[in-house]
Every structure is written in structure tokens, then in C-alpha cells.
């Protein structure tokens, strides 16, 4: 996000508060109640936005994390494509051996 975007968002929030205030006054609320309700809605919106941000941060469902995962997947895919058939077979044998070892350890723990 650019700095100018932050300025635009700030102006938009400020304008939304003013519009809400005028809307509540138009609906018949006095100036004090219209101000309270417009502020309450803006604060509730801010809290909701912060909560969605926290959920995305805690679940690691953010743009940076997704880009990093995509990059790692692409690097691994490229490395796999560069392997010779013999290297690929050796890697597959190594993975199979690791799986068998893990399965035997899990069976020992269950017994």
C-alpha cells in the first residue's frame, strides 16, 4: 500500500463519519445522538477490520505468506524437473524409506 492510499483511506473514513452524522440527523436524531451513533458505527467498523486482520495474521492467510509458499513450491518444482531419472529414483527410494521408518515408529508407539 502506498502512502497516498493511506491518505485516501483516511479521507474516506472521515467523509463516511460526516455522511453518517448527516444521515442520522436527517432521520430525526439531534446533533448529540447523531454524533454518538456515527462514532459508534465507525468504531465498530474499525474493531471489525482489526479482528479480520488478526484472523488473517493468525491463520497465516495473508498475501506475503501465500507469495512465499508459491515461491517455495515453484523452486521445489524446478529442482525436481532438473533431476535426472537416476537422481529422481534415488530420491523416491529415500522418501519411501523415510515413510516406512515413520510408519514403523508409529506402530511401535501404538503398541
VMD Tcl script that builds the backbone (N, CA, C; Angstrom):
set m [mol new atoms 333]
animate dup $m
set s [atomselect $m all]
$s set {name element resname resid chain x y z} {
  {N N UNK 1 A 0.847 -1.165 0.000}
  {CA C UNK 1 A 0.000 0.000 0.000}
  {C C UNK 1 A 0.900 1.238 0.000}
  {N N UNK 2 A 0.534 2.168 -0.855}
  {CA C UNK 2 A 1.318 3.387 -0.948}
  {C C UNK 2 A 0.857 4.396 0.099}
  {N N UNK 3 A 1.684 5.392 0.358}
  {CA C UNK 3 A 1.323 6.414 1.349}
  {C C UNK 3 A 0.086 7.180 0.926}
  {N N UNK 4 A -0.028 7.461 -0.348}
  {CA C UNK 4 A -1.190 8.213 -0.825}
  {C C UNK 4 A -2.470 7.412 -0.619}
  {N N UNK 5 A -2.382 6.084 -0.689}
  {CA C UNK 5 A -3.552 5.241 -0.431}
  {C C UNK 5 A -4.019 5.394 1.008}
  {N N UNK 6 A -3.065 5.505 1.917}
  {CA C UNK 6 A -3.415 5.689 3.334}
  {C C UNK 6 A -4.127 7.024 3.518}
  {N N UNK 7 A -3.664 8.060 2.814}
  {CA C UNK 7 A -4.323 9.367 2.886}
  {C C UNK 7 A -5.744 9.259 2.344}
  {N N UNK 8 A -5.914 8.589 1.212}
  {CA C UNK 8 A -7.250 8.420 0.640}
  {C C UNK 8 A -8.174 7.663 1.590}
  {N N UNK 9 A -7.662 6.632 2.216}
  {CA C UNK 9 A -8.481 5.865 3.163}
  {C C UNK 9 A -8.872 6.730 4.347}
  {N N UNK 10 A -7.923 7.516 4.851}
  {CA C UNK 10 A -8.226 8.418 5.970}
  {C C UNK 10 A -9.301 9.430 5.619}
  {N N UNK 11 A -9.200 10.010 4.422}
  {CA C UNK 11 A -10.215 10.972 3.980}
  {C C UNK 11 A -11.558 10.278 3.809}
  {N N UNK 12 A -11.558 9.056 3.277}
  {CA C UNK 12 A -12.804 8.314 3.079}
  {C C UNK 12 A -13.472 8.001 4.412}
  {N N UNK 13 A -12.698 7.614 5.416}
  {CA C UNK 13 A -13.266 7.321 6.735}
  {C C UNK 13 A -13.828 8.593 7.351}
  {N N UNK 14 A -13.084 9.685 7.228}
  {CA C UNK 14 A -13.554 10.979 7.739}
  {C C UNK 14 A -14.861 11.373 7.057}
  {N N UNK 15 A -14.915 11.218 5.740}
  {CA C UNK 15 A -16.126 11.550 4.989}
  {C C UNK 15 A -17.281 10.629 5.383}
  {N N UNK 16 A -16.993 9.344 5.588}
  {CA C UNK 16 A -18.044 8.409 5.993}
  {C C UNK 16 A -18.636 8.820 7.334}
  {N N UNK 17 A -17.793 9.270 8.251}
  {CA C UNK 17 A -18.290 9.743 9.545}
  {C C UNK 17 A -19.216 10.935 9.383}
  {N N UNK 18 A -18.821 11.868 8.520}
  {CA C UNK 18 A -19.668 13.036 8.277}
  {C C UNK 18 A -20.976 12.665 7.613}
  {N N UNK 19 A -20.906 11.743 6.664}
  {CA C UNK 19 A -22.127 11.305 5.981}
  {C C UNK 19 A -23.061 10.590 6.948}
  {N N UNK 20 A -22.496 9.737 7.799}
  {CA C UNK 20 A -23.322 9.059 8.806}
  {C C UNK 20 A -23.979 10.065 9.745}
  {N N UNK 21 A -23.200 11.060 10.154}
  {CA C UNK 21 A -23.723 12.099 11.045}
  {C C UNK 21 A -24.906 12.810 10.388}
  {N N UNK 22 A -24.731 13.209 9.134}
  {CA C UNK 22 A -25.812 13.906 8.424}
  {C C UNK 22 A -27.009 12.986 8.202}
  {N N UNK 23 A -26.742 11.709 7.925}
  {CA C UNK 23 A -27.816 10.738 7.735}
  {C C UNK 23 A -28.637 10.577 9.010}
  {N N UNK 24 A -27.951 10.442 10.137}
  {CA C UNK 24 A -28.670 10.292 11.410}
  {C C UNK 24 A -29.461 11.556 11.746}
  {N N UNK 25 A -28.892 12.719 11.437}
  {CA C UNK 25 A -29.644 13.952 11.668}
  {C C UNK 25 A -30.865 14.009 10.746}
  {N N UNK 26 A -30.684 13.534 9.524}
  {CA C UNK 26 A -31.810 13.503 8.592}
  {C C UNK 26 A -32.903 12.546 9.028}
  {N N UNK 27 A -32.515 11.532 9.780}
  {CA C UNK 27 A -33.504 10.578 10.292}
  {C C UNK 27 A -34.198 11.081 11.552}
  {N N UNK 28 A -33.810 12.272 12.017}
  {CA C UNK 28 A -34.518 12.876 13.138}
  {C C UNK 28 A -33.773 12.877 14.456}
  {N N UNK 29 A -32.533 12.405 14.489}
  {CA C UNK 29 A -31.774 12.444 15.744}
  {C C UNK 29 A -31.207 13.849 15.952}
  {N N UNK 30 A -31.091 14.247 17.218}
  {CA C UNK 30 A -30.461 15.545 17.486}
  {C C UNK 30 A -28.954 15.428 17.257}
  {N N UNK 31 A -28.256 16.545 17.281}
  {CA C UNK 31 A -26.835 16.581 16.933}
  {C C UNK 31 A -26.001 15.671 17.836}
  {N N UNK 32 A -26.312 15.655 19.133}
  {CA C UNK 32 A -25.531 14.844 20.071}
  {C C UNK 32 A -25.694 13.356 19.782}
  {N N UNK 33 A -26.921 12.905 19.641}
  {CA C UNK 33 A -27.168 11.483 19.376}
  {C C UNK 33 A -26.652 11.078 18.001}
  {N N UNK 34 A -26.794 11.952 17.022}
  {CA C UNK 34 A -26.276 11.649 15.689}
  {C C UNK 34 A -24.757 11.476 15.743}
  {N N UNK 35 A -24.079 12.330 16.512}
  {CA C UNK 35 A -22.625 12.217 16.670}
  {C C UNK 35 A -22.228 10.940 17.379}
  {N N UNK 36 A -22.950 10.594 18.420}
  {CA C UNK 36 A -22.646 9.372 19.175}
  {C C UNK 36 A -22.819 8.145 18.291}
  {N N UNK 37 A -23.938 8.064 17.559}
  {CA C UNK 37 A -24.204 6.893 16.732}
  {C C UNK 37 A -23.241 6.790 15.561}
  {N N UNK 38 A -22.879 7.908 14.956}
  {CA C UNK 38 A -21.923 7.851 13.842}
  {C C UNK 38 A -20.554 7.409 14.344}
  {N N UNK 39 A -20.136 7.897 15.513}
  {CA C UNK 39 A -18.861 7.461 16.097}
  {C C UNK 39 A -18.911 5.991 16.482}
  {N N UNK 40 A -20.041 5.556 17.028}
  {CA C UNK 40 A -20.175 4.151 17.429}
  {C C UNK 40 A -20.044 3.237 16.217}
  {N N UNK 41 A -20.656 3.589 15.104}
  {CA C UNK 41 A -20.557 2.763 13.904}
  {C C UNK 41 A -19.137 2.764 13.343}
  {N N UNK 42 A -18.476 3.907 13.370}
  {CA C UNK 42 A -17.096 3.960 12.878}
  {C C UNK 42 A -16.162 3.128 13.756}
  {N N UNK 43 A -16.344 3.199 15.061}
  {CA C UNK 43 A -15.510 2.405 15.975}
  {C C UNK 43 A -15.806 0.918 15.795}
  {N N UNK 44 A -17.080 0.557 15.633}
  {CA C UNK 44 A -17.431 -0.848 15.410}
  {C C UNK 44 A -16.804 -1.342 14.106}
  {N N UNK 45 A -16.812 -0.516 13.076}
  {CA C UNK 45 A -16.175 -0.887 11.818}
  {C C UNK 45 A -14.675 -1.065 11.970}
  {N N UNK 46 A -14.043 -0.186 12.737}
  {CA C UNK 46 A -12.601 -0.300 12.980}
  {C C UNK 46 A -12.277 -1.583 13.741}
  {N N UNK 47 A -13.066 -1.882 14.743}
  {CA C UNK 47 A -12.839 -3.107 15.523}
  {C C UNK 47 A -13.022 -4.339 14.640}
  {N N UNK 48 A -14.048 -4.322 13.786}
  {CA C UNK 48 A -14.276 -5.455 12.884}
  {C C UNK 48 A -13.105 -5.618 11.924}
  {N N UNK 49 A -12.577 -4.516 11.399}
  {CA C UNK 49 A -11.440 -4.593 10.482}
  {C C UNK 49 A -10.210 -5.160 11.187}
  {N N UNK 50 A -9.957 -4.698 12.415}
  {CA C UNK 50 A -8.812 -5.206 13.176}
  {C C UNK 50 A -8.968 -6.696 13.444}
  {N N UNK 51 A -10.179 -7.134 13.772}
  {CA C UNK 51 A -10.405 -8.562 14.021}
  {C C UNK 51 A -10.163 -9.392 12.766}
  {N N UNK 52 A -10.609 -8.907 11.601}
  {CA C UNK 52 A -10.352 -9.662 10.375}
  {C C UNK 52 A -8.858 -9.713 10.093}
  {N N UNK 53 A -8.145 -8.630 10.384}
  {CA C UNK 53 A -6.690 -8.621 10.187}
  {C C UNK 53 A -6.027 -9.643 11.114}
  {N N UNK 54 A -6.444 -9.668 12.372}
  {CA C UNK 54 A -5.861 -10.614 13.328}
  {C C UNK 54 A -6.128 -12.056 12.909}
  {N N UNK 55 A -7.337 -12.332 12.433}
  {CA C UNK 55 A -7.660 -13.691 11.990}
  {C C UNK 55 A -6.764 -14.077 10.816}
  {N N UNK 56 A -6.591 -13.159 9.842}
  {CA C UNK 56 A -5.729 -13.456 8.700}
  {C C UNK 56 A -4.281 -13.634 9.132}
  {N N UNK 57 A -3.837 -12.832 10.104}
  {CA C UNK 57 A -2.451 -12.938 10.562}
  {C C UNK 57 A -2.226 -14.246 11.321}
  {N N UNK 58 A -3.160 -14.618 12.172}
  {CA C UNK 58 A -3.003 -15.829 12.974}
  {C C UNK 58 A -3.129 -17.100 12.137}
  {N N UNK 59 A -3.962 -17.071 11.106}
  {CA C UNK 59 A -4.101 -18.240 10.246}
  {C C UNK 59 A -3.088 -18.224 9.107}
  {N N UNK 60 A -2.252 -17.215 9.079}
  {CA C UNK 60 A -1.225 -17.027 8.043}
  {C C UNK 60 A -1.840 -17.046 6.649}
  {N N UNK 61 A -2.990 -16.434 6.522}
  {CA C UNK 61 A -3.696 -16.350 5.246}
  {C C UNK 61 A -3.548 -14.932 4.686}
  {N N UNK 62 A -2.312 -14.483 4.637}
  {CA C UNK 62 A -2.031 -13.136 4.165}
  {C C UNK 62 A -1.276 -13.210 2.838}
  {N N UNK 63 A -1.254 -12.122 2.129}
  {CA C UNK 63 A -0.648 -12.083 0.806}
  {C C UNK 63 A 0.815 -12.513 0.846}
  {N N UNK 64 A 1.591 -11.993 1.795}
  {CA C UNK 64 A 3.016 -12.331 1.870}
  {C C UNK 64 A 3.213 -13.831 2.058}
  {N N UNK 65 A 2.463 -14.413 2.979}
  {CA C UNK 65 A 2.607 -15.848 3.240}
  {C C UNK 65 A 2.257 -16.676 2.011}
  {N N UNK 66 A 1.217 -16.271 1.291}
  {CA C UNK 66 A 0.823 -17.005 0.093}
  {C C UNK 66 A 1.886 -16.871 -0.997}
  {N N UNK 67 A 2.446 -15.661 -1.155}
  {CA C UNK 67 A 3.503 -15.460 -2.151}
  {C C UNK 67 A 4.734 -16.298 -1.808}
  {N N UNK 68 A 5.089 -16.357 -0.530}
  {CA C UNK 68 A 6.246 -17.141 -0.097}
  {C C UNK 68 A 6.018 -18.624 -0.370}
  {N N UNK 69 A 4.818 -19.120 -0.073}
  {CA C UNK 69 A 4.511 -20.530 -0.323}
  {C C UNK 69 A 4.563 -20.828 -1.821}
  {N N UNK 70 A 3.985 -19.947 -2.638}
  {CA C UNK 70 A 4.010 -20.141 -4.096}
  {C C UNK 70 A 5.450 -20.165 -4.609}
  {N N UNK 71 A 6.299 -19.280 -4.076}
  {CA C UNK 71 A 7.700 -19.230 -4.496}
  {C C UNK 71 A 8.417 -20.524 -4.115}
  {N N UNK 72 A 8.215 -20.981 -2.884}
  {CA C UNK 72 A 8.864 -22.219 -2.431}
  {C C UNK 72 A 8.412 -23.406 -3.273}
  {N N UNK 73 A 7.116 -23.466 -3.575}
  {CA C UNK 73 A 6.606 -24.551 -4.419}
  {C C UNK 73 A 7.232 -24.507 -5.815}
  {N N UNK 74 A 7.371 -23.299 -6.375}
  {CA C UNK 74 A 7.958 -23.156 -7.709}
  {C C UNK 74 A 9.426 -23.571 -7.714}
  {N N UNK 75 A 10.171 -23.218 -6.656}
  {CA C UNK 75 A 11.580 -23.596 -6.567}
  {C C UNK 75 A 11.710 -25.113 -6.470}
  {N N UNK 76 A 10.894 -25.733 -5.630}
  {CA C UNK 76 A 10.945 -27.192 -5.494}
  {C C UNK 76 A 10.570 -27.882 -6.808}
  {N N UNK 77 A 9.550 -27.360 -7.493}
  {CA C UNK 77 A 9.138 -27.939 -8.769}
  {C C UNK 77 A 10.264 -27.837 -9.794}
  {N N UNK 78 A 10.944 -26.701 -9.837}
  {CA C UNK 78 A 12.049 -26.513 -10.782}
  {C C UNK 78 A 13.191 -27.471 -10.460}
  {N N UNK 79 A 13.484 -27.634 -9.182}
  {CA C UNK 79 A 14.555 -28.569 -8.796}
  {C C UNK 79 A 14.198 -30.003 -9.173}
  {N N UNK 80 A 12.933 -30.378 -8.990}
  {CA C UNK 80 A 12.507 -31.727 -9.370}
  {C C UNK 80 A 12.633 -31.931 -10.878}
  {N N UNK 81 A 12.284 -30.909 -11.654}
  {CA C UNK 81 A 12.374 -31.016 -13.112}
  {C C UNK 81 A 13.818 -31.144 -13.590}
  {N N UNK 82 A 14.763 -30.596 -12.808}
  {CA C UNK 82 A 16.168 -30.629 -13.207}
  {C C UNK 82 A 16.867 -31.937 -12.845}
  {N N UNK 83 A 16.211 -32.775 -12.016}
  {CA C UNK 83 A 16.820 -34.028 -11.607}
  {C C UNK 83 A 16.848 -35.019 -12.774}
  {N N UNK 84 A 17.918 -35.790 -12.816}
  {CA C UNK 84 A 17.989 -36.868 -13.805}
  {C C UNK 84 A 17.090 -38.009 -13.334}
  {N N UNK 85 A 16.715 -38.920 -14.220}
  {CA C UNK 85 A 15.867 -40.048 -13.802}
  {C C UNK 85 A 16.511 -40.869 -12.676}
  {N N UNK 86 A 17.847 -41.012 -12.708}
  {CA C UNK 86 A 18.521 -41.770 -11.642}
  {C C UNK 86 A 18.425 -41.034 -10.303}
  {N N UNK 87 A 18.623 -39.721 -10.337}
  {CA C UNK 87 A 18.524 -38.938 -9.100}
  {C C UNK 87 A 17.098 -38.955 -8.568}
  {N N UNK 88 A 16.138 -38.898 -9.477}
  {CA C UNK 88 A 14.734 -38.932 -9.083}
  {C C UNK 88 A 14.378 -40.276 -8.444}
  {N N UNK 89 A 14.890 -41.364 -9.000}
  {CA C UNK 89 A 14.642 -42.690 -8.430}
  {C C UNK 89 A 15.287 -42.812 -7.056}
  {N N UNK 90 A 16.492 -42.281 -6.903}
  {CA C UNK 90 A 17.173 -42.322 -5.601}
  {C C UNK 90 A 16.399 -41.504 -4.568}
  {N N UNK 91 A 15.904 -40.348 -4.981}
  {CA C UNK 91 A 15.119 -39.513 -4.069}
  {C C UNK 91 A 13.837 -40.221 -3.671}
  {N N UNK 92 A 13.174 -40.869 -4.636}
  {CA C UNK 92 A 11.947 -41.605 -4.341}
  {C C UNK 92 A 12.216 -42.744 -3.367}
  {N N UNK 93 A 13.322 -43.446 -3.552}
  {CA C UNK 93 A 13.683 -44.537 -2.639}
  {C C UNK 93 A 13.937 -43.996 -1.236}
  {N N UNK 94 A 14.566 -42.838 -1.157}
  {CA C UNK 94 A 14.841 -42.207 0.140}
  {C C UNK 94 A 13.536 -41.814 0.835}
  {N N UNK 95 A 12.594 -41.263 0.073}
  {CA C UNK 95 A 11.300 -40.868 0.636}
  {C C UNK 95 A 10.533 -42.098 1.105}
  {N N UNK 96 A 10.550 -43.158 0.312}
  {CA C UNK 96 A 9.861 -44.399 0.699}
  {C C UNK 96 A 10.453 -44.988 1.976}
  {N N UNK 97 A 11.773 -44.949 2.085}
  {CA C UNK 97 A 12.426 -45.465 3.291}
  {C C UNK 97 A 12.040 -44.630 4.506}
  {N N UNK 98 A 11.975 -43.335 4.346}
  {CA C UNK 98 A 11.591 -42.457 5.460}
  {C C UNK 98 A 10.145 -42.718 5.874}
  {N N UNK 99 A 9.264 -42.959 4.899}
  {CA C UNK 99 A 7.861 -43.257 5.213}
  {C C UNK 99 A 7.741 -44.573 5.965}
  {N N UNK 100 A 8.496 -45.586 5.525}
  {CA C UNK 100 A 8.454 -46.882 6.201}
  {C C UNK 100 A 8.963 -46.753 7.629}
  {N N UNK 101 A 10.017 -45.990 7.819}
  {CA C UNK 101 A 10.564 -45.799 9.159}
  {C C UNK 101 A 9.553 -45.086 10.050}
  {N N UNK 102 A 8.886 -44.080 9.507}
  {CA C UNK 102 A 7.888 -43.340 10.264}
  {C C UNK 102 A 6.702 -44.237 10.609}
  {N N UNK 103 A 6.271 -45.052 9.675}
  {CA C UNK 103 A 5.153 -45.966 9.927}
  {C C UNK 103 A 5.506 -46.981 11.000}
  {N N UNK 104 A 6.736 -47.496 10.968}
  {CA C UNK 104 A 7.137 -48.483 11.981}
  {C C UNK 104 A 7.221 -47.827 13.355}
  {N N UNK 105 A 7.663 -46.583 13.411}
  {CA C UNK 105 A 7.721 -45.878 14.694}
  {C C UNK 105 A 6.319 -45.620 15.234}
  {N N UNK 106 A 5.387 -45.300 14.373}
  {CA C UNK 106 A 4.003 -45.069 14.804}
  {C C UNK 106 A 3.376 -46.371 15.305}
  {N N UNK 107 A 3.679 -47.475 14.652}
  {CA C UNK 107 A 3.152 -48.757 15.096}
  {C C UNK 107 A 3.723 -49.148 16.455}
  {N N UNK 108 A 5.011 -48.851 16.688}
  {CA C UNK 108 A 5.611 -49.140 17.989}
  {C C UNK 108 A 4.970 -48.297 19.085}
  {N N UNK 109 A 4.633 -47.042 18.778}
  {CA C UNK 109 A 4.028 -46.165 19.763}
  {C C UNK 109 A 2.597 -46.601 20.090}
  {N N UNK 110 A 1.902 -47.169 19.102}
  {CA C UNK 110 A 0.541 -47.631 19.326}
  {C C UNK 110 A 0.502 -48.905 20.163}
  {N N UNK 111 A 1.546 -49.688 20.102}
  {CA C UNK 111 A 1.580 -50.949 20.852}
  {C C UNK 111 A 2.054 -50.720 22.235}
}
mol reanalyze $m
mol bondsrecalc $m
mol representation Tube
mol addrep $m
